[in-house]
């Protein structure tokens, strides 16, 4: 949300042997509504027969939309992951299903427009046949399914499912980057889904520049702004957003300040390679995609114009623990902000 996270995509695209062909396409199937994490919560927290039935069907319906729903930019997984994405999804849900039955729950009887038409037709046919017509029960979906998978079974099958998708996307041939696969709010789940070959990079950015970018640059270009533009509301919102995170200190999770990649470029790049266990010699296209001398124009925006001063002083007071300690003041001599 304005953190500059695409810098990781740019840096990885400079490294030999890393597949970044998907660019900054955002993979949301784990954390989206009715995605894999919602399925986890529904089945492992307060589960029952009705809950698990809805959970399995909602997950499959959402994955089907991500798979082949037209004109939904976040989807098209038939191309962005592989043709067998939905097939693998059904294999996964089958692996955690304990019962499939023609029985139905009240949830399946919740009438929608399509059901209403069928009910009207059935009533008409019963009238004209003097009650001889015996229609099947009209339901939103069928069959009813139940899963009482425990955490060990759920995570084991979910991990196998994820790695099958990874290999489908090309992980069996090279290292591969998935943008937005996890969000900071989901990092506490990391160990349940990934092996030691997976790494997460979280990019943080000075909230003053986040605010300025959203309010004074992106909104002026008619781009959707996810933050309040009133500075007091922004500070409340931003703090709440950051405090929603649960602690996650796994050794394969790396938090990097966007500004460090610019002002401390060499040491930050070395830290990335050390974490991955890669030789820096593979950084063959160094500074061809991510150019810190250019990206520096996206820092210290709060000093770019005097009209920002009052708002950014307020942010500095209210969100001081999230500020970046800049090594020097930047004198902006260019209008290049991107």
C-alpha positions as CSV (number, residue, x, y, z in Angstrom):
1,X,0.0,0.0,0.0
2,X,2.6,2.5,-1.2
3,X,5.5,0.8,0.6
4,X,7.6,0.5,-2.6
5,X,7.5,-3.3,-2.4
6,X,8.0,-3.6,-6.2
7,X,11.7,-2.8,-5.5
8,X,12.2,-6.5,-4.7
9,X,10.8,-7.5,-8.1
10,X,13.2,-5.1,-9.7
11,X,16.2,-6.4,-7.8
12,X,15.3,-10.1,-8.4
13,X,15.0,-9.4,-12.1
14,X,18.6,-8.4,-12.1
15,X,19.7,-11.8,-10.7
16,X,20.6,-14.7,-12.9
17,X,18.5,-17.8,-12.5
18,X,15.4,-16.0,-11.0
19,X,12.1,-16.2,-12.9
20,X,10.3,-12.9,-12.5
21,X,8.4,-13.2,-15.8
22,X,5.1,-12.5,-13.9
23,X,6.3,-9.1,-13.0
24,X,4.2,-7.4,-10.3
25,X,1.1,-9.6,-10.8
26,X,-0.4,-10.0,-7.4
27,X,-1.1,-13.6,-6.2
28,X,-3.9,-13.3,-3.7
29,X,-5.3,-16.9,-3.5
30,X,-4.0,-17.5,0.0
31,X,-5.1,-14.3,1.7
32,X,-8.1,-13.1,-0.3
33,X,-11.6,-13.5,1.1
34,X,-12.6,-17.2,1.0
35,X,-9.0,-18.0,0.1
36,X,-6.7,-20.6,1.7
37,X,-6.3,-18.8,5.0
38,X,-10.0,-18.3,5.4
39,X,-10.4,-22.0,4.7
40,X,-7.8,-22.7,7.4
41,X,-9.6,-20.5,10.0
42,X,-13.0,-22.0,9.3
43,X,-11.8,-25.6,9.5
44,X,-9.4,-25.2,12.5
45,X,-11.2,-22.6,14.6
46,X,-14.8,-23.4,15.7
47,X,-15.5,-25.9,13.0
48,X,-18.7,-27.9,12.6
49,X,-20.5,-29.7,9.8
50,X,-22.3,-26.7,8.5
51,X,-19.2,-24.5,8.8
52,X,-17.0,-26.9,6.9
53,X,-19.5,-27.4,4.1
54,X,-19.7,-23.7,3.5
55,X,-16.0,-23.3,3.8
56,X,-15.1,-26.0,1.2
57,X,-17.6,-24.7,-1.3
58,X,-16.7,-21.0,-0.8
59,X,-13.0,-21.8,-1.3
60,X,-13.6,-23.8,-4.5
61,X,-15.9,-21.1,-5.9
62,X,-13.4,-18.4,-5.3
63,X,-10.5,-20.4,-6.7
64,X,-12.7,-21.1,-9.8
65,X,-13.2,-17.4,-10.3
66,X,-9.5,-16.8,-9.9
67,X,-8.9,-19.5,-12.4
68,X,-11.0,-18.4,-15.4
69,X,-13.3,-15.5,-14.6
70,X,-13.0,-13.0,-17.5
71,X,-11.9,-9.4,-17.0
72,X,-10.8,-9.8,-13.3
73,X,-7.3,-8.6,-13.3
74,X,-6.3,-10.4,-10.1
75,X,-7.3,-13.8,-11.6
76,X,-6.6,-15.7,-14.9
77,X,-4.7,-18.4,-12.9
78,X,-5.1,-20.7,-15.9
79,X,-2.4,-18.5,-17.4
80,X,-0.7,-17.0,-14.4
81,X,-0.1,-20.3,-12.6
82,X,-1.1,-23.1,-15.0
83,X,-3.9,-24.9,-16.8
84,X,-4.3,-27.5,-14.0
85,X,-4.7,-24.9,-11.2
86,X,-8.4,-25.7,-10.6
87,X,-7.9,-29.4,-10.9
88,X,-5.2,-29.3,-8.2
89,X,-7.6,-27.2,-6.1
90,X,-10.3,-29.9,-6.3
91,X,-7.7,-32.6,-5.5
92,X,-6.7,-30.6,-2.4
93,X,-10.3,-30.1,-1.1
94,X,-10.9,-33.8,-1.7
95,X,-7.9,-34.7,0.4
96,X,-9.4,-33.0,3.4
97,X,-13.0,-34.0,2.9
98,X,-14.4,-36.7,5.3
99,X,-18.0,-37.0,4.0
100,X,-20.0,-36.2,0.9
101,X,-23.8,-36.6,1.1
102,X,-27.1,-35.7,-0.6
103,X,-28.2,-34.4,2.7
104,X,-28.4,-30.6,2.9
105,X,-28.2,-27.8,5.4
106,X,-30.2,-24.6,5.8
107,X,-27.3,-22.7,4.3
108,X,-27.9,-24.5,1.0
109,X,-31.6,-23.4,1.1
110,X,-30.8,-19.6,1.2
111,X,-32.8,-18.5,-1.9
112,X,-31.2,-16.6,-4.7
113,X,-32.7,-15.3,-8.0
114,X,-31.8,-18.5,-9.9
115,X,-33.4,-20.7,-7.2
116,X,-36.5,-18.5,-7.2
117,X,-37.1,-19.1,-10.9
118,X,-36.7,-22.9,-10.4
119,X,-39.1,-22.8,-7.4
120,X,-41.7,-21.0,-9.4
121,X,-41.4,-23.5,-12.3
122,X,-41.6,-26.4,-9.9
123,X,-44.7,-25.0,-8.3
124,X,-46.3,-24.5,-11.7
125,X,-45.6,-28.0,-12.7
126,X,-47.0,-29.4,-9.4
127,X,-50.2,-27.5,-10.1
128,X,-50.7,-28.6,-13.7
129,X,-49.9,-32.2,-12.8
130,X,-52.2,-32.1,-9.7
131,X,-49.3,-32.8,-7.4
132,X,-47.8,-35.8,-9.3
133,X,-44.7,-33.9,-10.2
134,X,-42.0,-34.6,-7.5
135,X,-39.1,-32.1,-8.1
136,X,-35.7,-32.4,-6.5
137,X,-34.9,-30.1,-3.7
138,X,-33.8,-26.7,-5.0
139,X,-30.4,-25.8,-3.4
140,X,-27.8,-23.1,-3.9
141,X,-25.3,-26.0,-4.4
142,X,-24.8,-29.7,-3.8
143,X,-23.6,-32.1,-2.5
144,X,-23.1,-31.3,1.1
145,X,-19.5,-32.0,2.3
146,X,-17.9,-32.2,5.7
147,X,-14.3,-31.9,6.8
148,X,-13.1,-32.5,10.3
149,X,-9.4,-32.3,9.3
150,X,-7.1,-31.5,12.2
151,X,-4.2,-29.1,11.9
152,X,-1.6,-31.7,11.0
153,X,-3.7,-33.1,8.1
154,X,-4.8,-29.7,6.9
155,X,-1.3,-28.2,6.8
156,X,0.3,-31.3,5.3
157,X,-2.2,-31.4,2.4
158,X,-2.2,-27.6,2.0
159,X,1.6,-27.5,1.7
160,X,1.6,-30.3,-0.9
161,X,-1.1,-28.3,-2.8
162,X,1.0,-25.1,-2.8
163,X,4.2,-26.7,-4.0
164,X,2.3,-28.5,-6.8
165,X,1.1,-25.0,-7.8
166,X,4.7,-23.7,-7.5
167,X,6.0,-26.4,-9.8
168,X,3.2,-25.8,-12.2
169,X,4.3,-22.2,-12.4
170,X,7.9,-23.2,-13.0
171,X,9.6,-23.6,-9.6
172,X,10.9,-27.0,-10.6
173,X,13.1,-25.3,-13.2
174,X,14.3,-22.1,-11.4
175,X,13.9,-19.8,-8.4
176,X,10.6,-17.9,-8.8
177,X,9.1,-14.8,-7.4
178,X,5.5,-14.4,-6.4
179,X,4.4,-10.8,-5.6
180,X,2.0,-10.3,-2.7
181,X,1.7,-14.0,-2.0
182,X,1.8,-13.2,1.7
183,X,0.9,-10.0,3.5
184,X,2.5,-8.8,6.7
185,X,-0.7,-9.8,8.5
186,X,-0.3,-13.4,7.4
187,X,3.4,-13.9,8.3
188,X,2.6,-15.8,11.5
189,X,1.3,-18.6,9.3
190,X,4.5,-19.0,7.3
191,X,5.9,-22.1,8.9
192,X,2.7,-24.0,8.4
193,X,2.8,-23.7,4.6
194,X,6.4,-23.4,3.4
195,X,9.7,-25.2,3.7
196,X,13.1,-23.6,4.1
197,X,13.3,-22.9,0.4
198,X,10.8,-20.1,0.7
199,X,11.7,-16.5,1.7
200,X,9.6,-13.5,2.4
201,X,10.6,-9.9,1.9
202,X,8.6,-7.2,3.6
203,X,9.2,-3.6,2.5
204,X,8.6,-0.7,4.9
205,X,8.6,3.0,4.0
206,X,8.5,6.2,6.0
207,X,4.8,7.0,6.5
208,X,5.3,10.6,5.7
209,X,6.3,9.7,2.1
210,X,3.4,7.2,2.0
211,X,1.0,9.9,2.9
212,X,2.4,12.4,0.4
213,X,2.5,9.9,-2.4
214,X,-1.1,8.9,-1.8
215,X,-2.6,12.4,-1.3
216,X,-0.6,14.6,-3.6
217,X,0.6,12.4,-6.4
218,X,-1.5,9.3,-7.0
219,X,-4.9,10.8,-6.1
220,X,-4.2,13.6,-8.6
221,X,-3.7,11.0,-11.3
222,X,-7.1,9.5,-10.5
223,X,-5.5,6.4,-9.0
224,X,-7.4,4.7,-6.1
225,X,-6.0,5.8,-2.8
226,X,-6.2,3.2,0.0
227,X,-5.5,5.7,2.9
228,X,-7.5,8.6,4.4
229,X,-6.2,11.9,3.1
230,X,-6.9,13.8,6.3
231,X,-3.7,13.6,8.2
232,X,-5.3,12.8,11.6
233,X,-7.4,10.1,10.1
234,X,-4.3,8.8,8.3
235,X,-2.3,8.5,11.4
236,X,-5.1,6.5,13.2
237,X,-5.6,4.3,10.2
238,X,-1.9,3.7,9.6
239,X,-1.2,2.8,13.3
240,X,-4.1,0.4,13.4
241,X,-2.9,-1.2,10.2
242,X,0.6,-1.8,11.6
243,X,-0.6,-2.9,14.9
244,X,-2.8,-5.6,13.3
245,X,0.4,-7.6,12.6
246,X,1.2,-10.6,14.8
247,X,4.9,-11.1,15.6
248,X,6.6,-13.4,13.1
249,X,10.4,-13.8,13.6
250,X,11.1,-16.7,11.2
251,X,14.7,-16.7,9.9
252,X,13.4,-16.7,6.3
253,X,11.3,-13.5,6.8
254,X,13.3,-10.4,5.9
255,X,12.0,-6.9,6.7
256,X,13.8,-4.2,4.7
257,X,13.3,-0.4,4.8
258,X,12.7,0.9,1.3
259,X,15.1,3.8,2.1
260,X,17.9,1.4,3.1
261,X,17.9,0.0,-0.4
262,X,18.7,3.5,-1.6
263,X,20.9,5.1,1.1
264,X,22.6,1.9,2.1
265,X,22.4,0.0,-1.2
266,X,25.5,-2.1,-1.0
267,X,25.0,-3.4,2.5
268,X,21.2,-4.0,1.9
269,X,22.0,-6.0,-1.3
270,X,24.6,-8.1,0.5
271,X,22.0,-8.8,3.3
272,X,19.6,-10.1,0.7
273,X,22.2,-12.4,-0.8
274,X,23.4,-13.6,2.6
275,X,19.8,-14.5,3.6
276,X,19.2,-16.4,0.3
277,X,22.6,-18.1,0.5
278,X,23.4,-16.9,-3.1
279,X,26.6,-15.7,-4.6
280,X,26.5,-12.0,-5.4
281,X,28.3,-12.8,-8.7
282,X,24.8,-13.9,-9.9
283,X,23.8,-10.2,-9.7
284,X,24.7,-9.8,-13.3
285,X,22.3,-6.9,-14.2
286,X,23.1,-4.8,-11.1
287,X,21.3,-1.4,-11.1
288,X,19.7,-2.0,-14.5
289,X,16.1,-2.3,-13.1
290,X,16.4,-0.8,-9.7
291,X,18.5,2.3,-9.8
292,X,18.9,3.8,-6.3
293,X,20.2,7.1,-7.8
294,X,16.9,7.4,-9.5
295,X,14.6,6.0,-6.8
296,X,16.1,8.5,-4.3
297,X,13.6,10.9,-5.9
298,X,10.8,8.9,-4.2
299,X,12.3,9.6,-0.7
300,X,11.9,12.7,1.6
301,X,8.9,13.8,-0.4
302,X,7.7,15.6,2.8
303,X,10.6,18.1,2.3
304,X,9.7,18.7,-1.4
305,X,7.1,21.4,-0.8
306,X,6.4,23.7,2.2
307,X,2.7,23.0,2.0
308,X,3.5,19.4,3.2
309,X,5.2,20.7,6.4
310,X,2.4,20.9,8.8
311,X,0.9,17.5,8.0
312,X,4.2,15.8,8.0
313,X,5.2,17.3,11.4
314,X,2.0,15.8,12.7
315,X,2.8,12.4,11.3
316,X,6.3,12.6,12.8
317,X,4.8,13.2,16.2
318,X,2.1,10.5,16.0
319,X,4.0,7.8,14.1
320,X,7.6,8.5,15.2
321,X,8.5,4.8,15.7
322,X,7.8,4.2,12.0
323,X,9.9,7.0,10.6
324,X,13.2,6.5,8.7
325,X,16.3,8.2,10.0
326,X,17.6,9.8,6.9
327,X,21.4,10.3,6.8
328,X,21.1,13.7,5.2
329,X,18.4,16.1,3.9
330,X,17.6,15.7,0.2
331,X,17.3,18.8,-1.9
332,X,14.8,17.8,-4.6
333,X,15.9,19.3,-7.8
334,X,13.6,17.2,-10.0
335,X,9.9,16.6,-10.4
336,X,10.5,12.9,-11.0
337,X,8.3,11.0,-8.6
338,X,7.0,7.5,-9.6
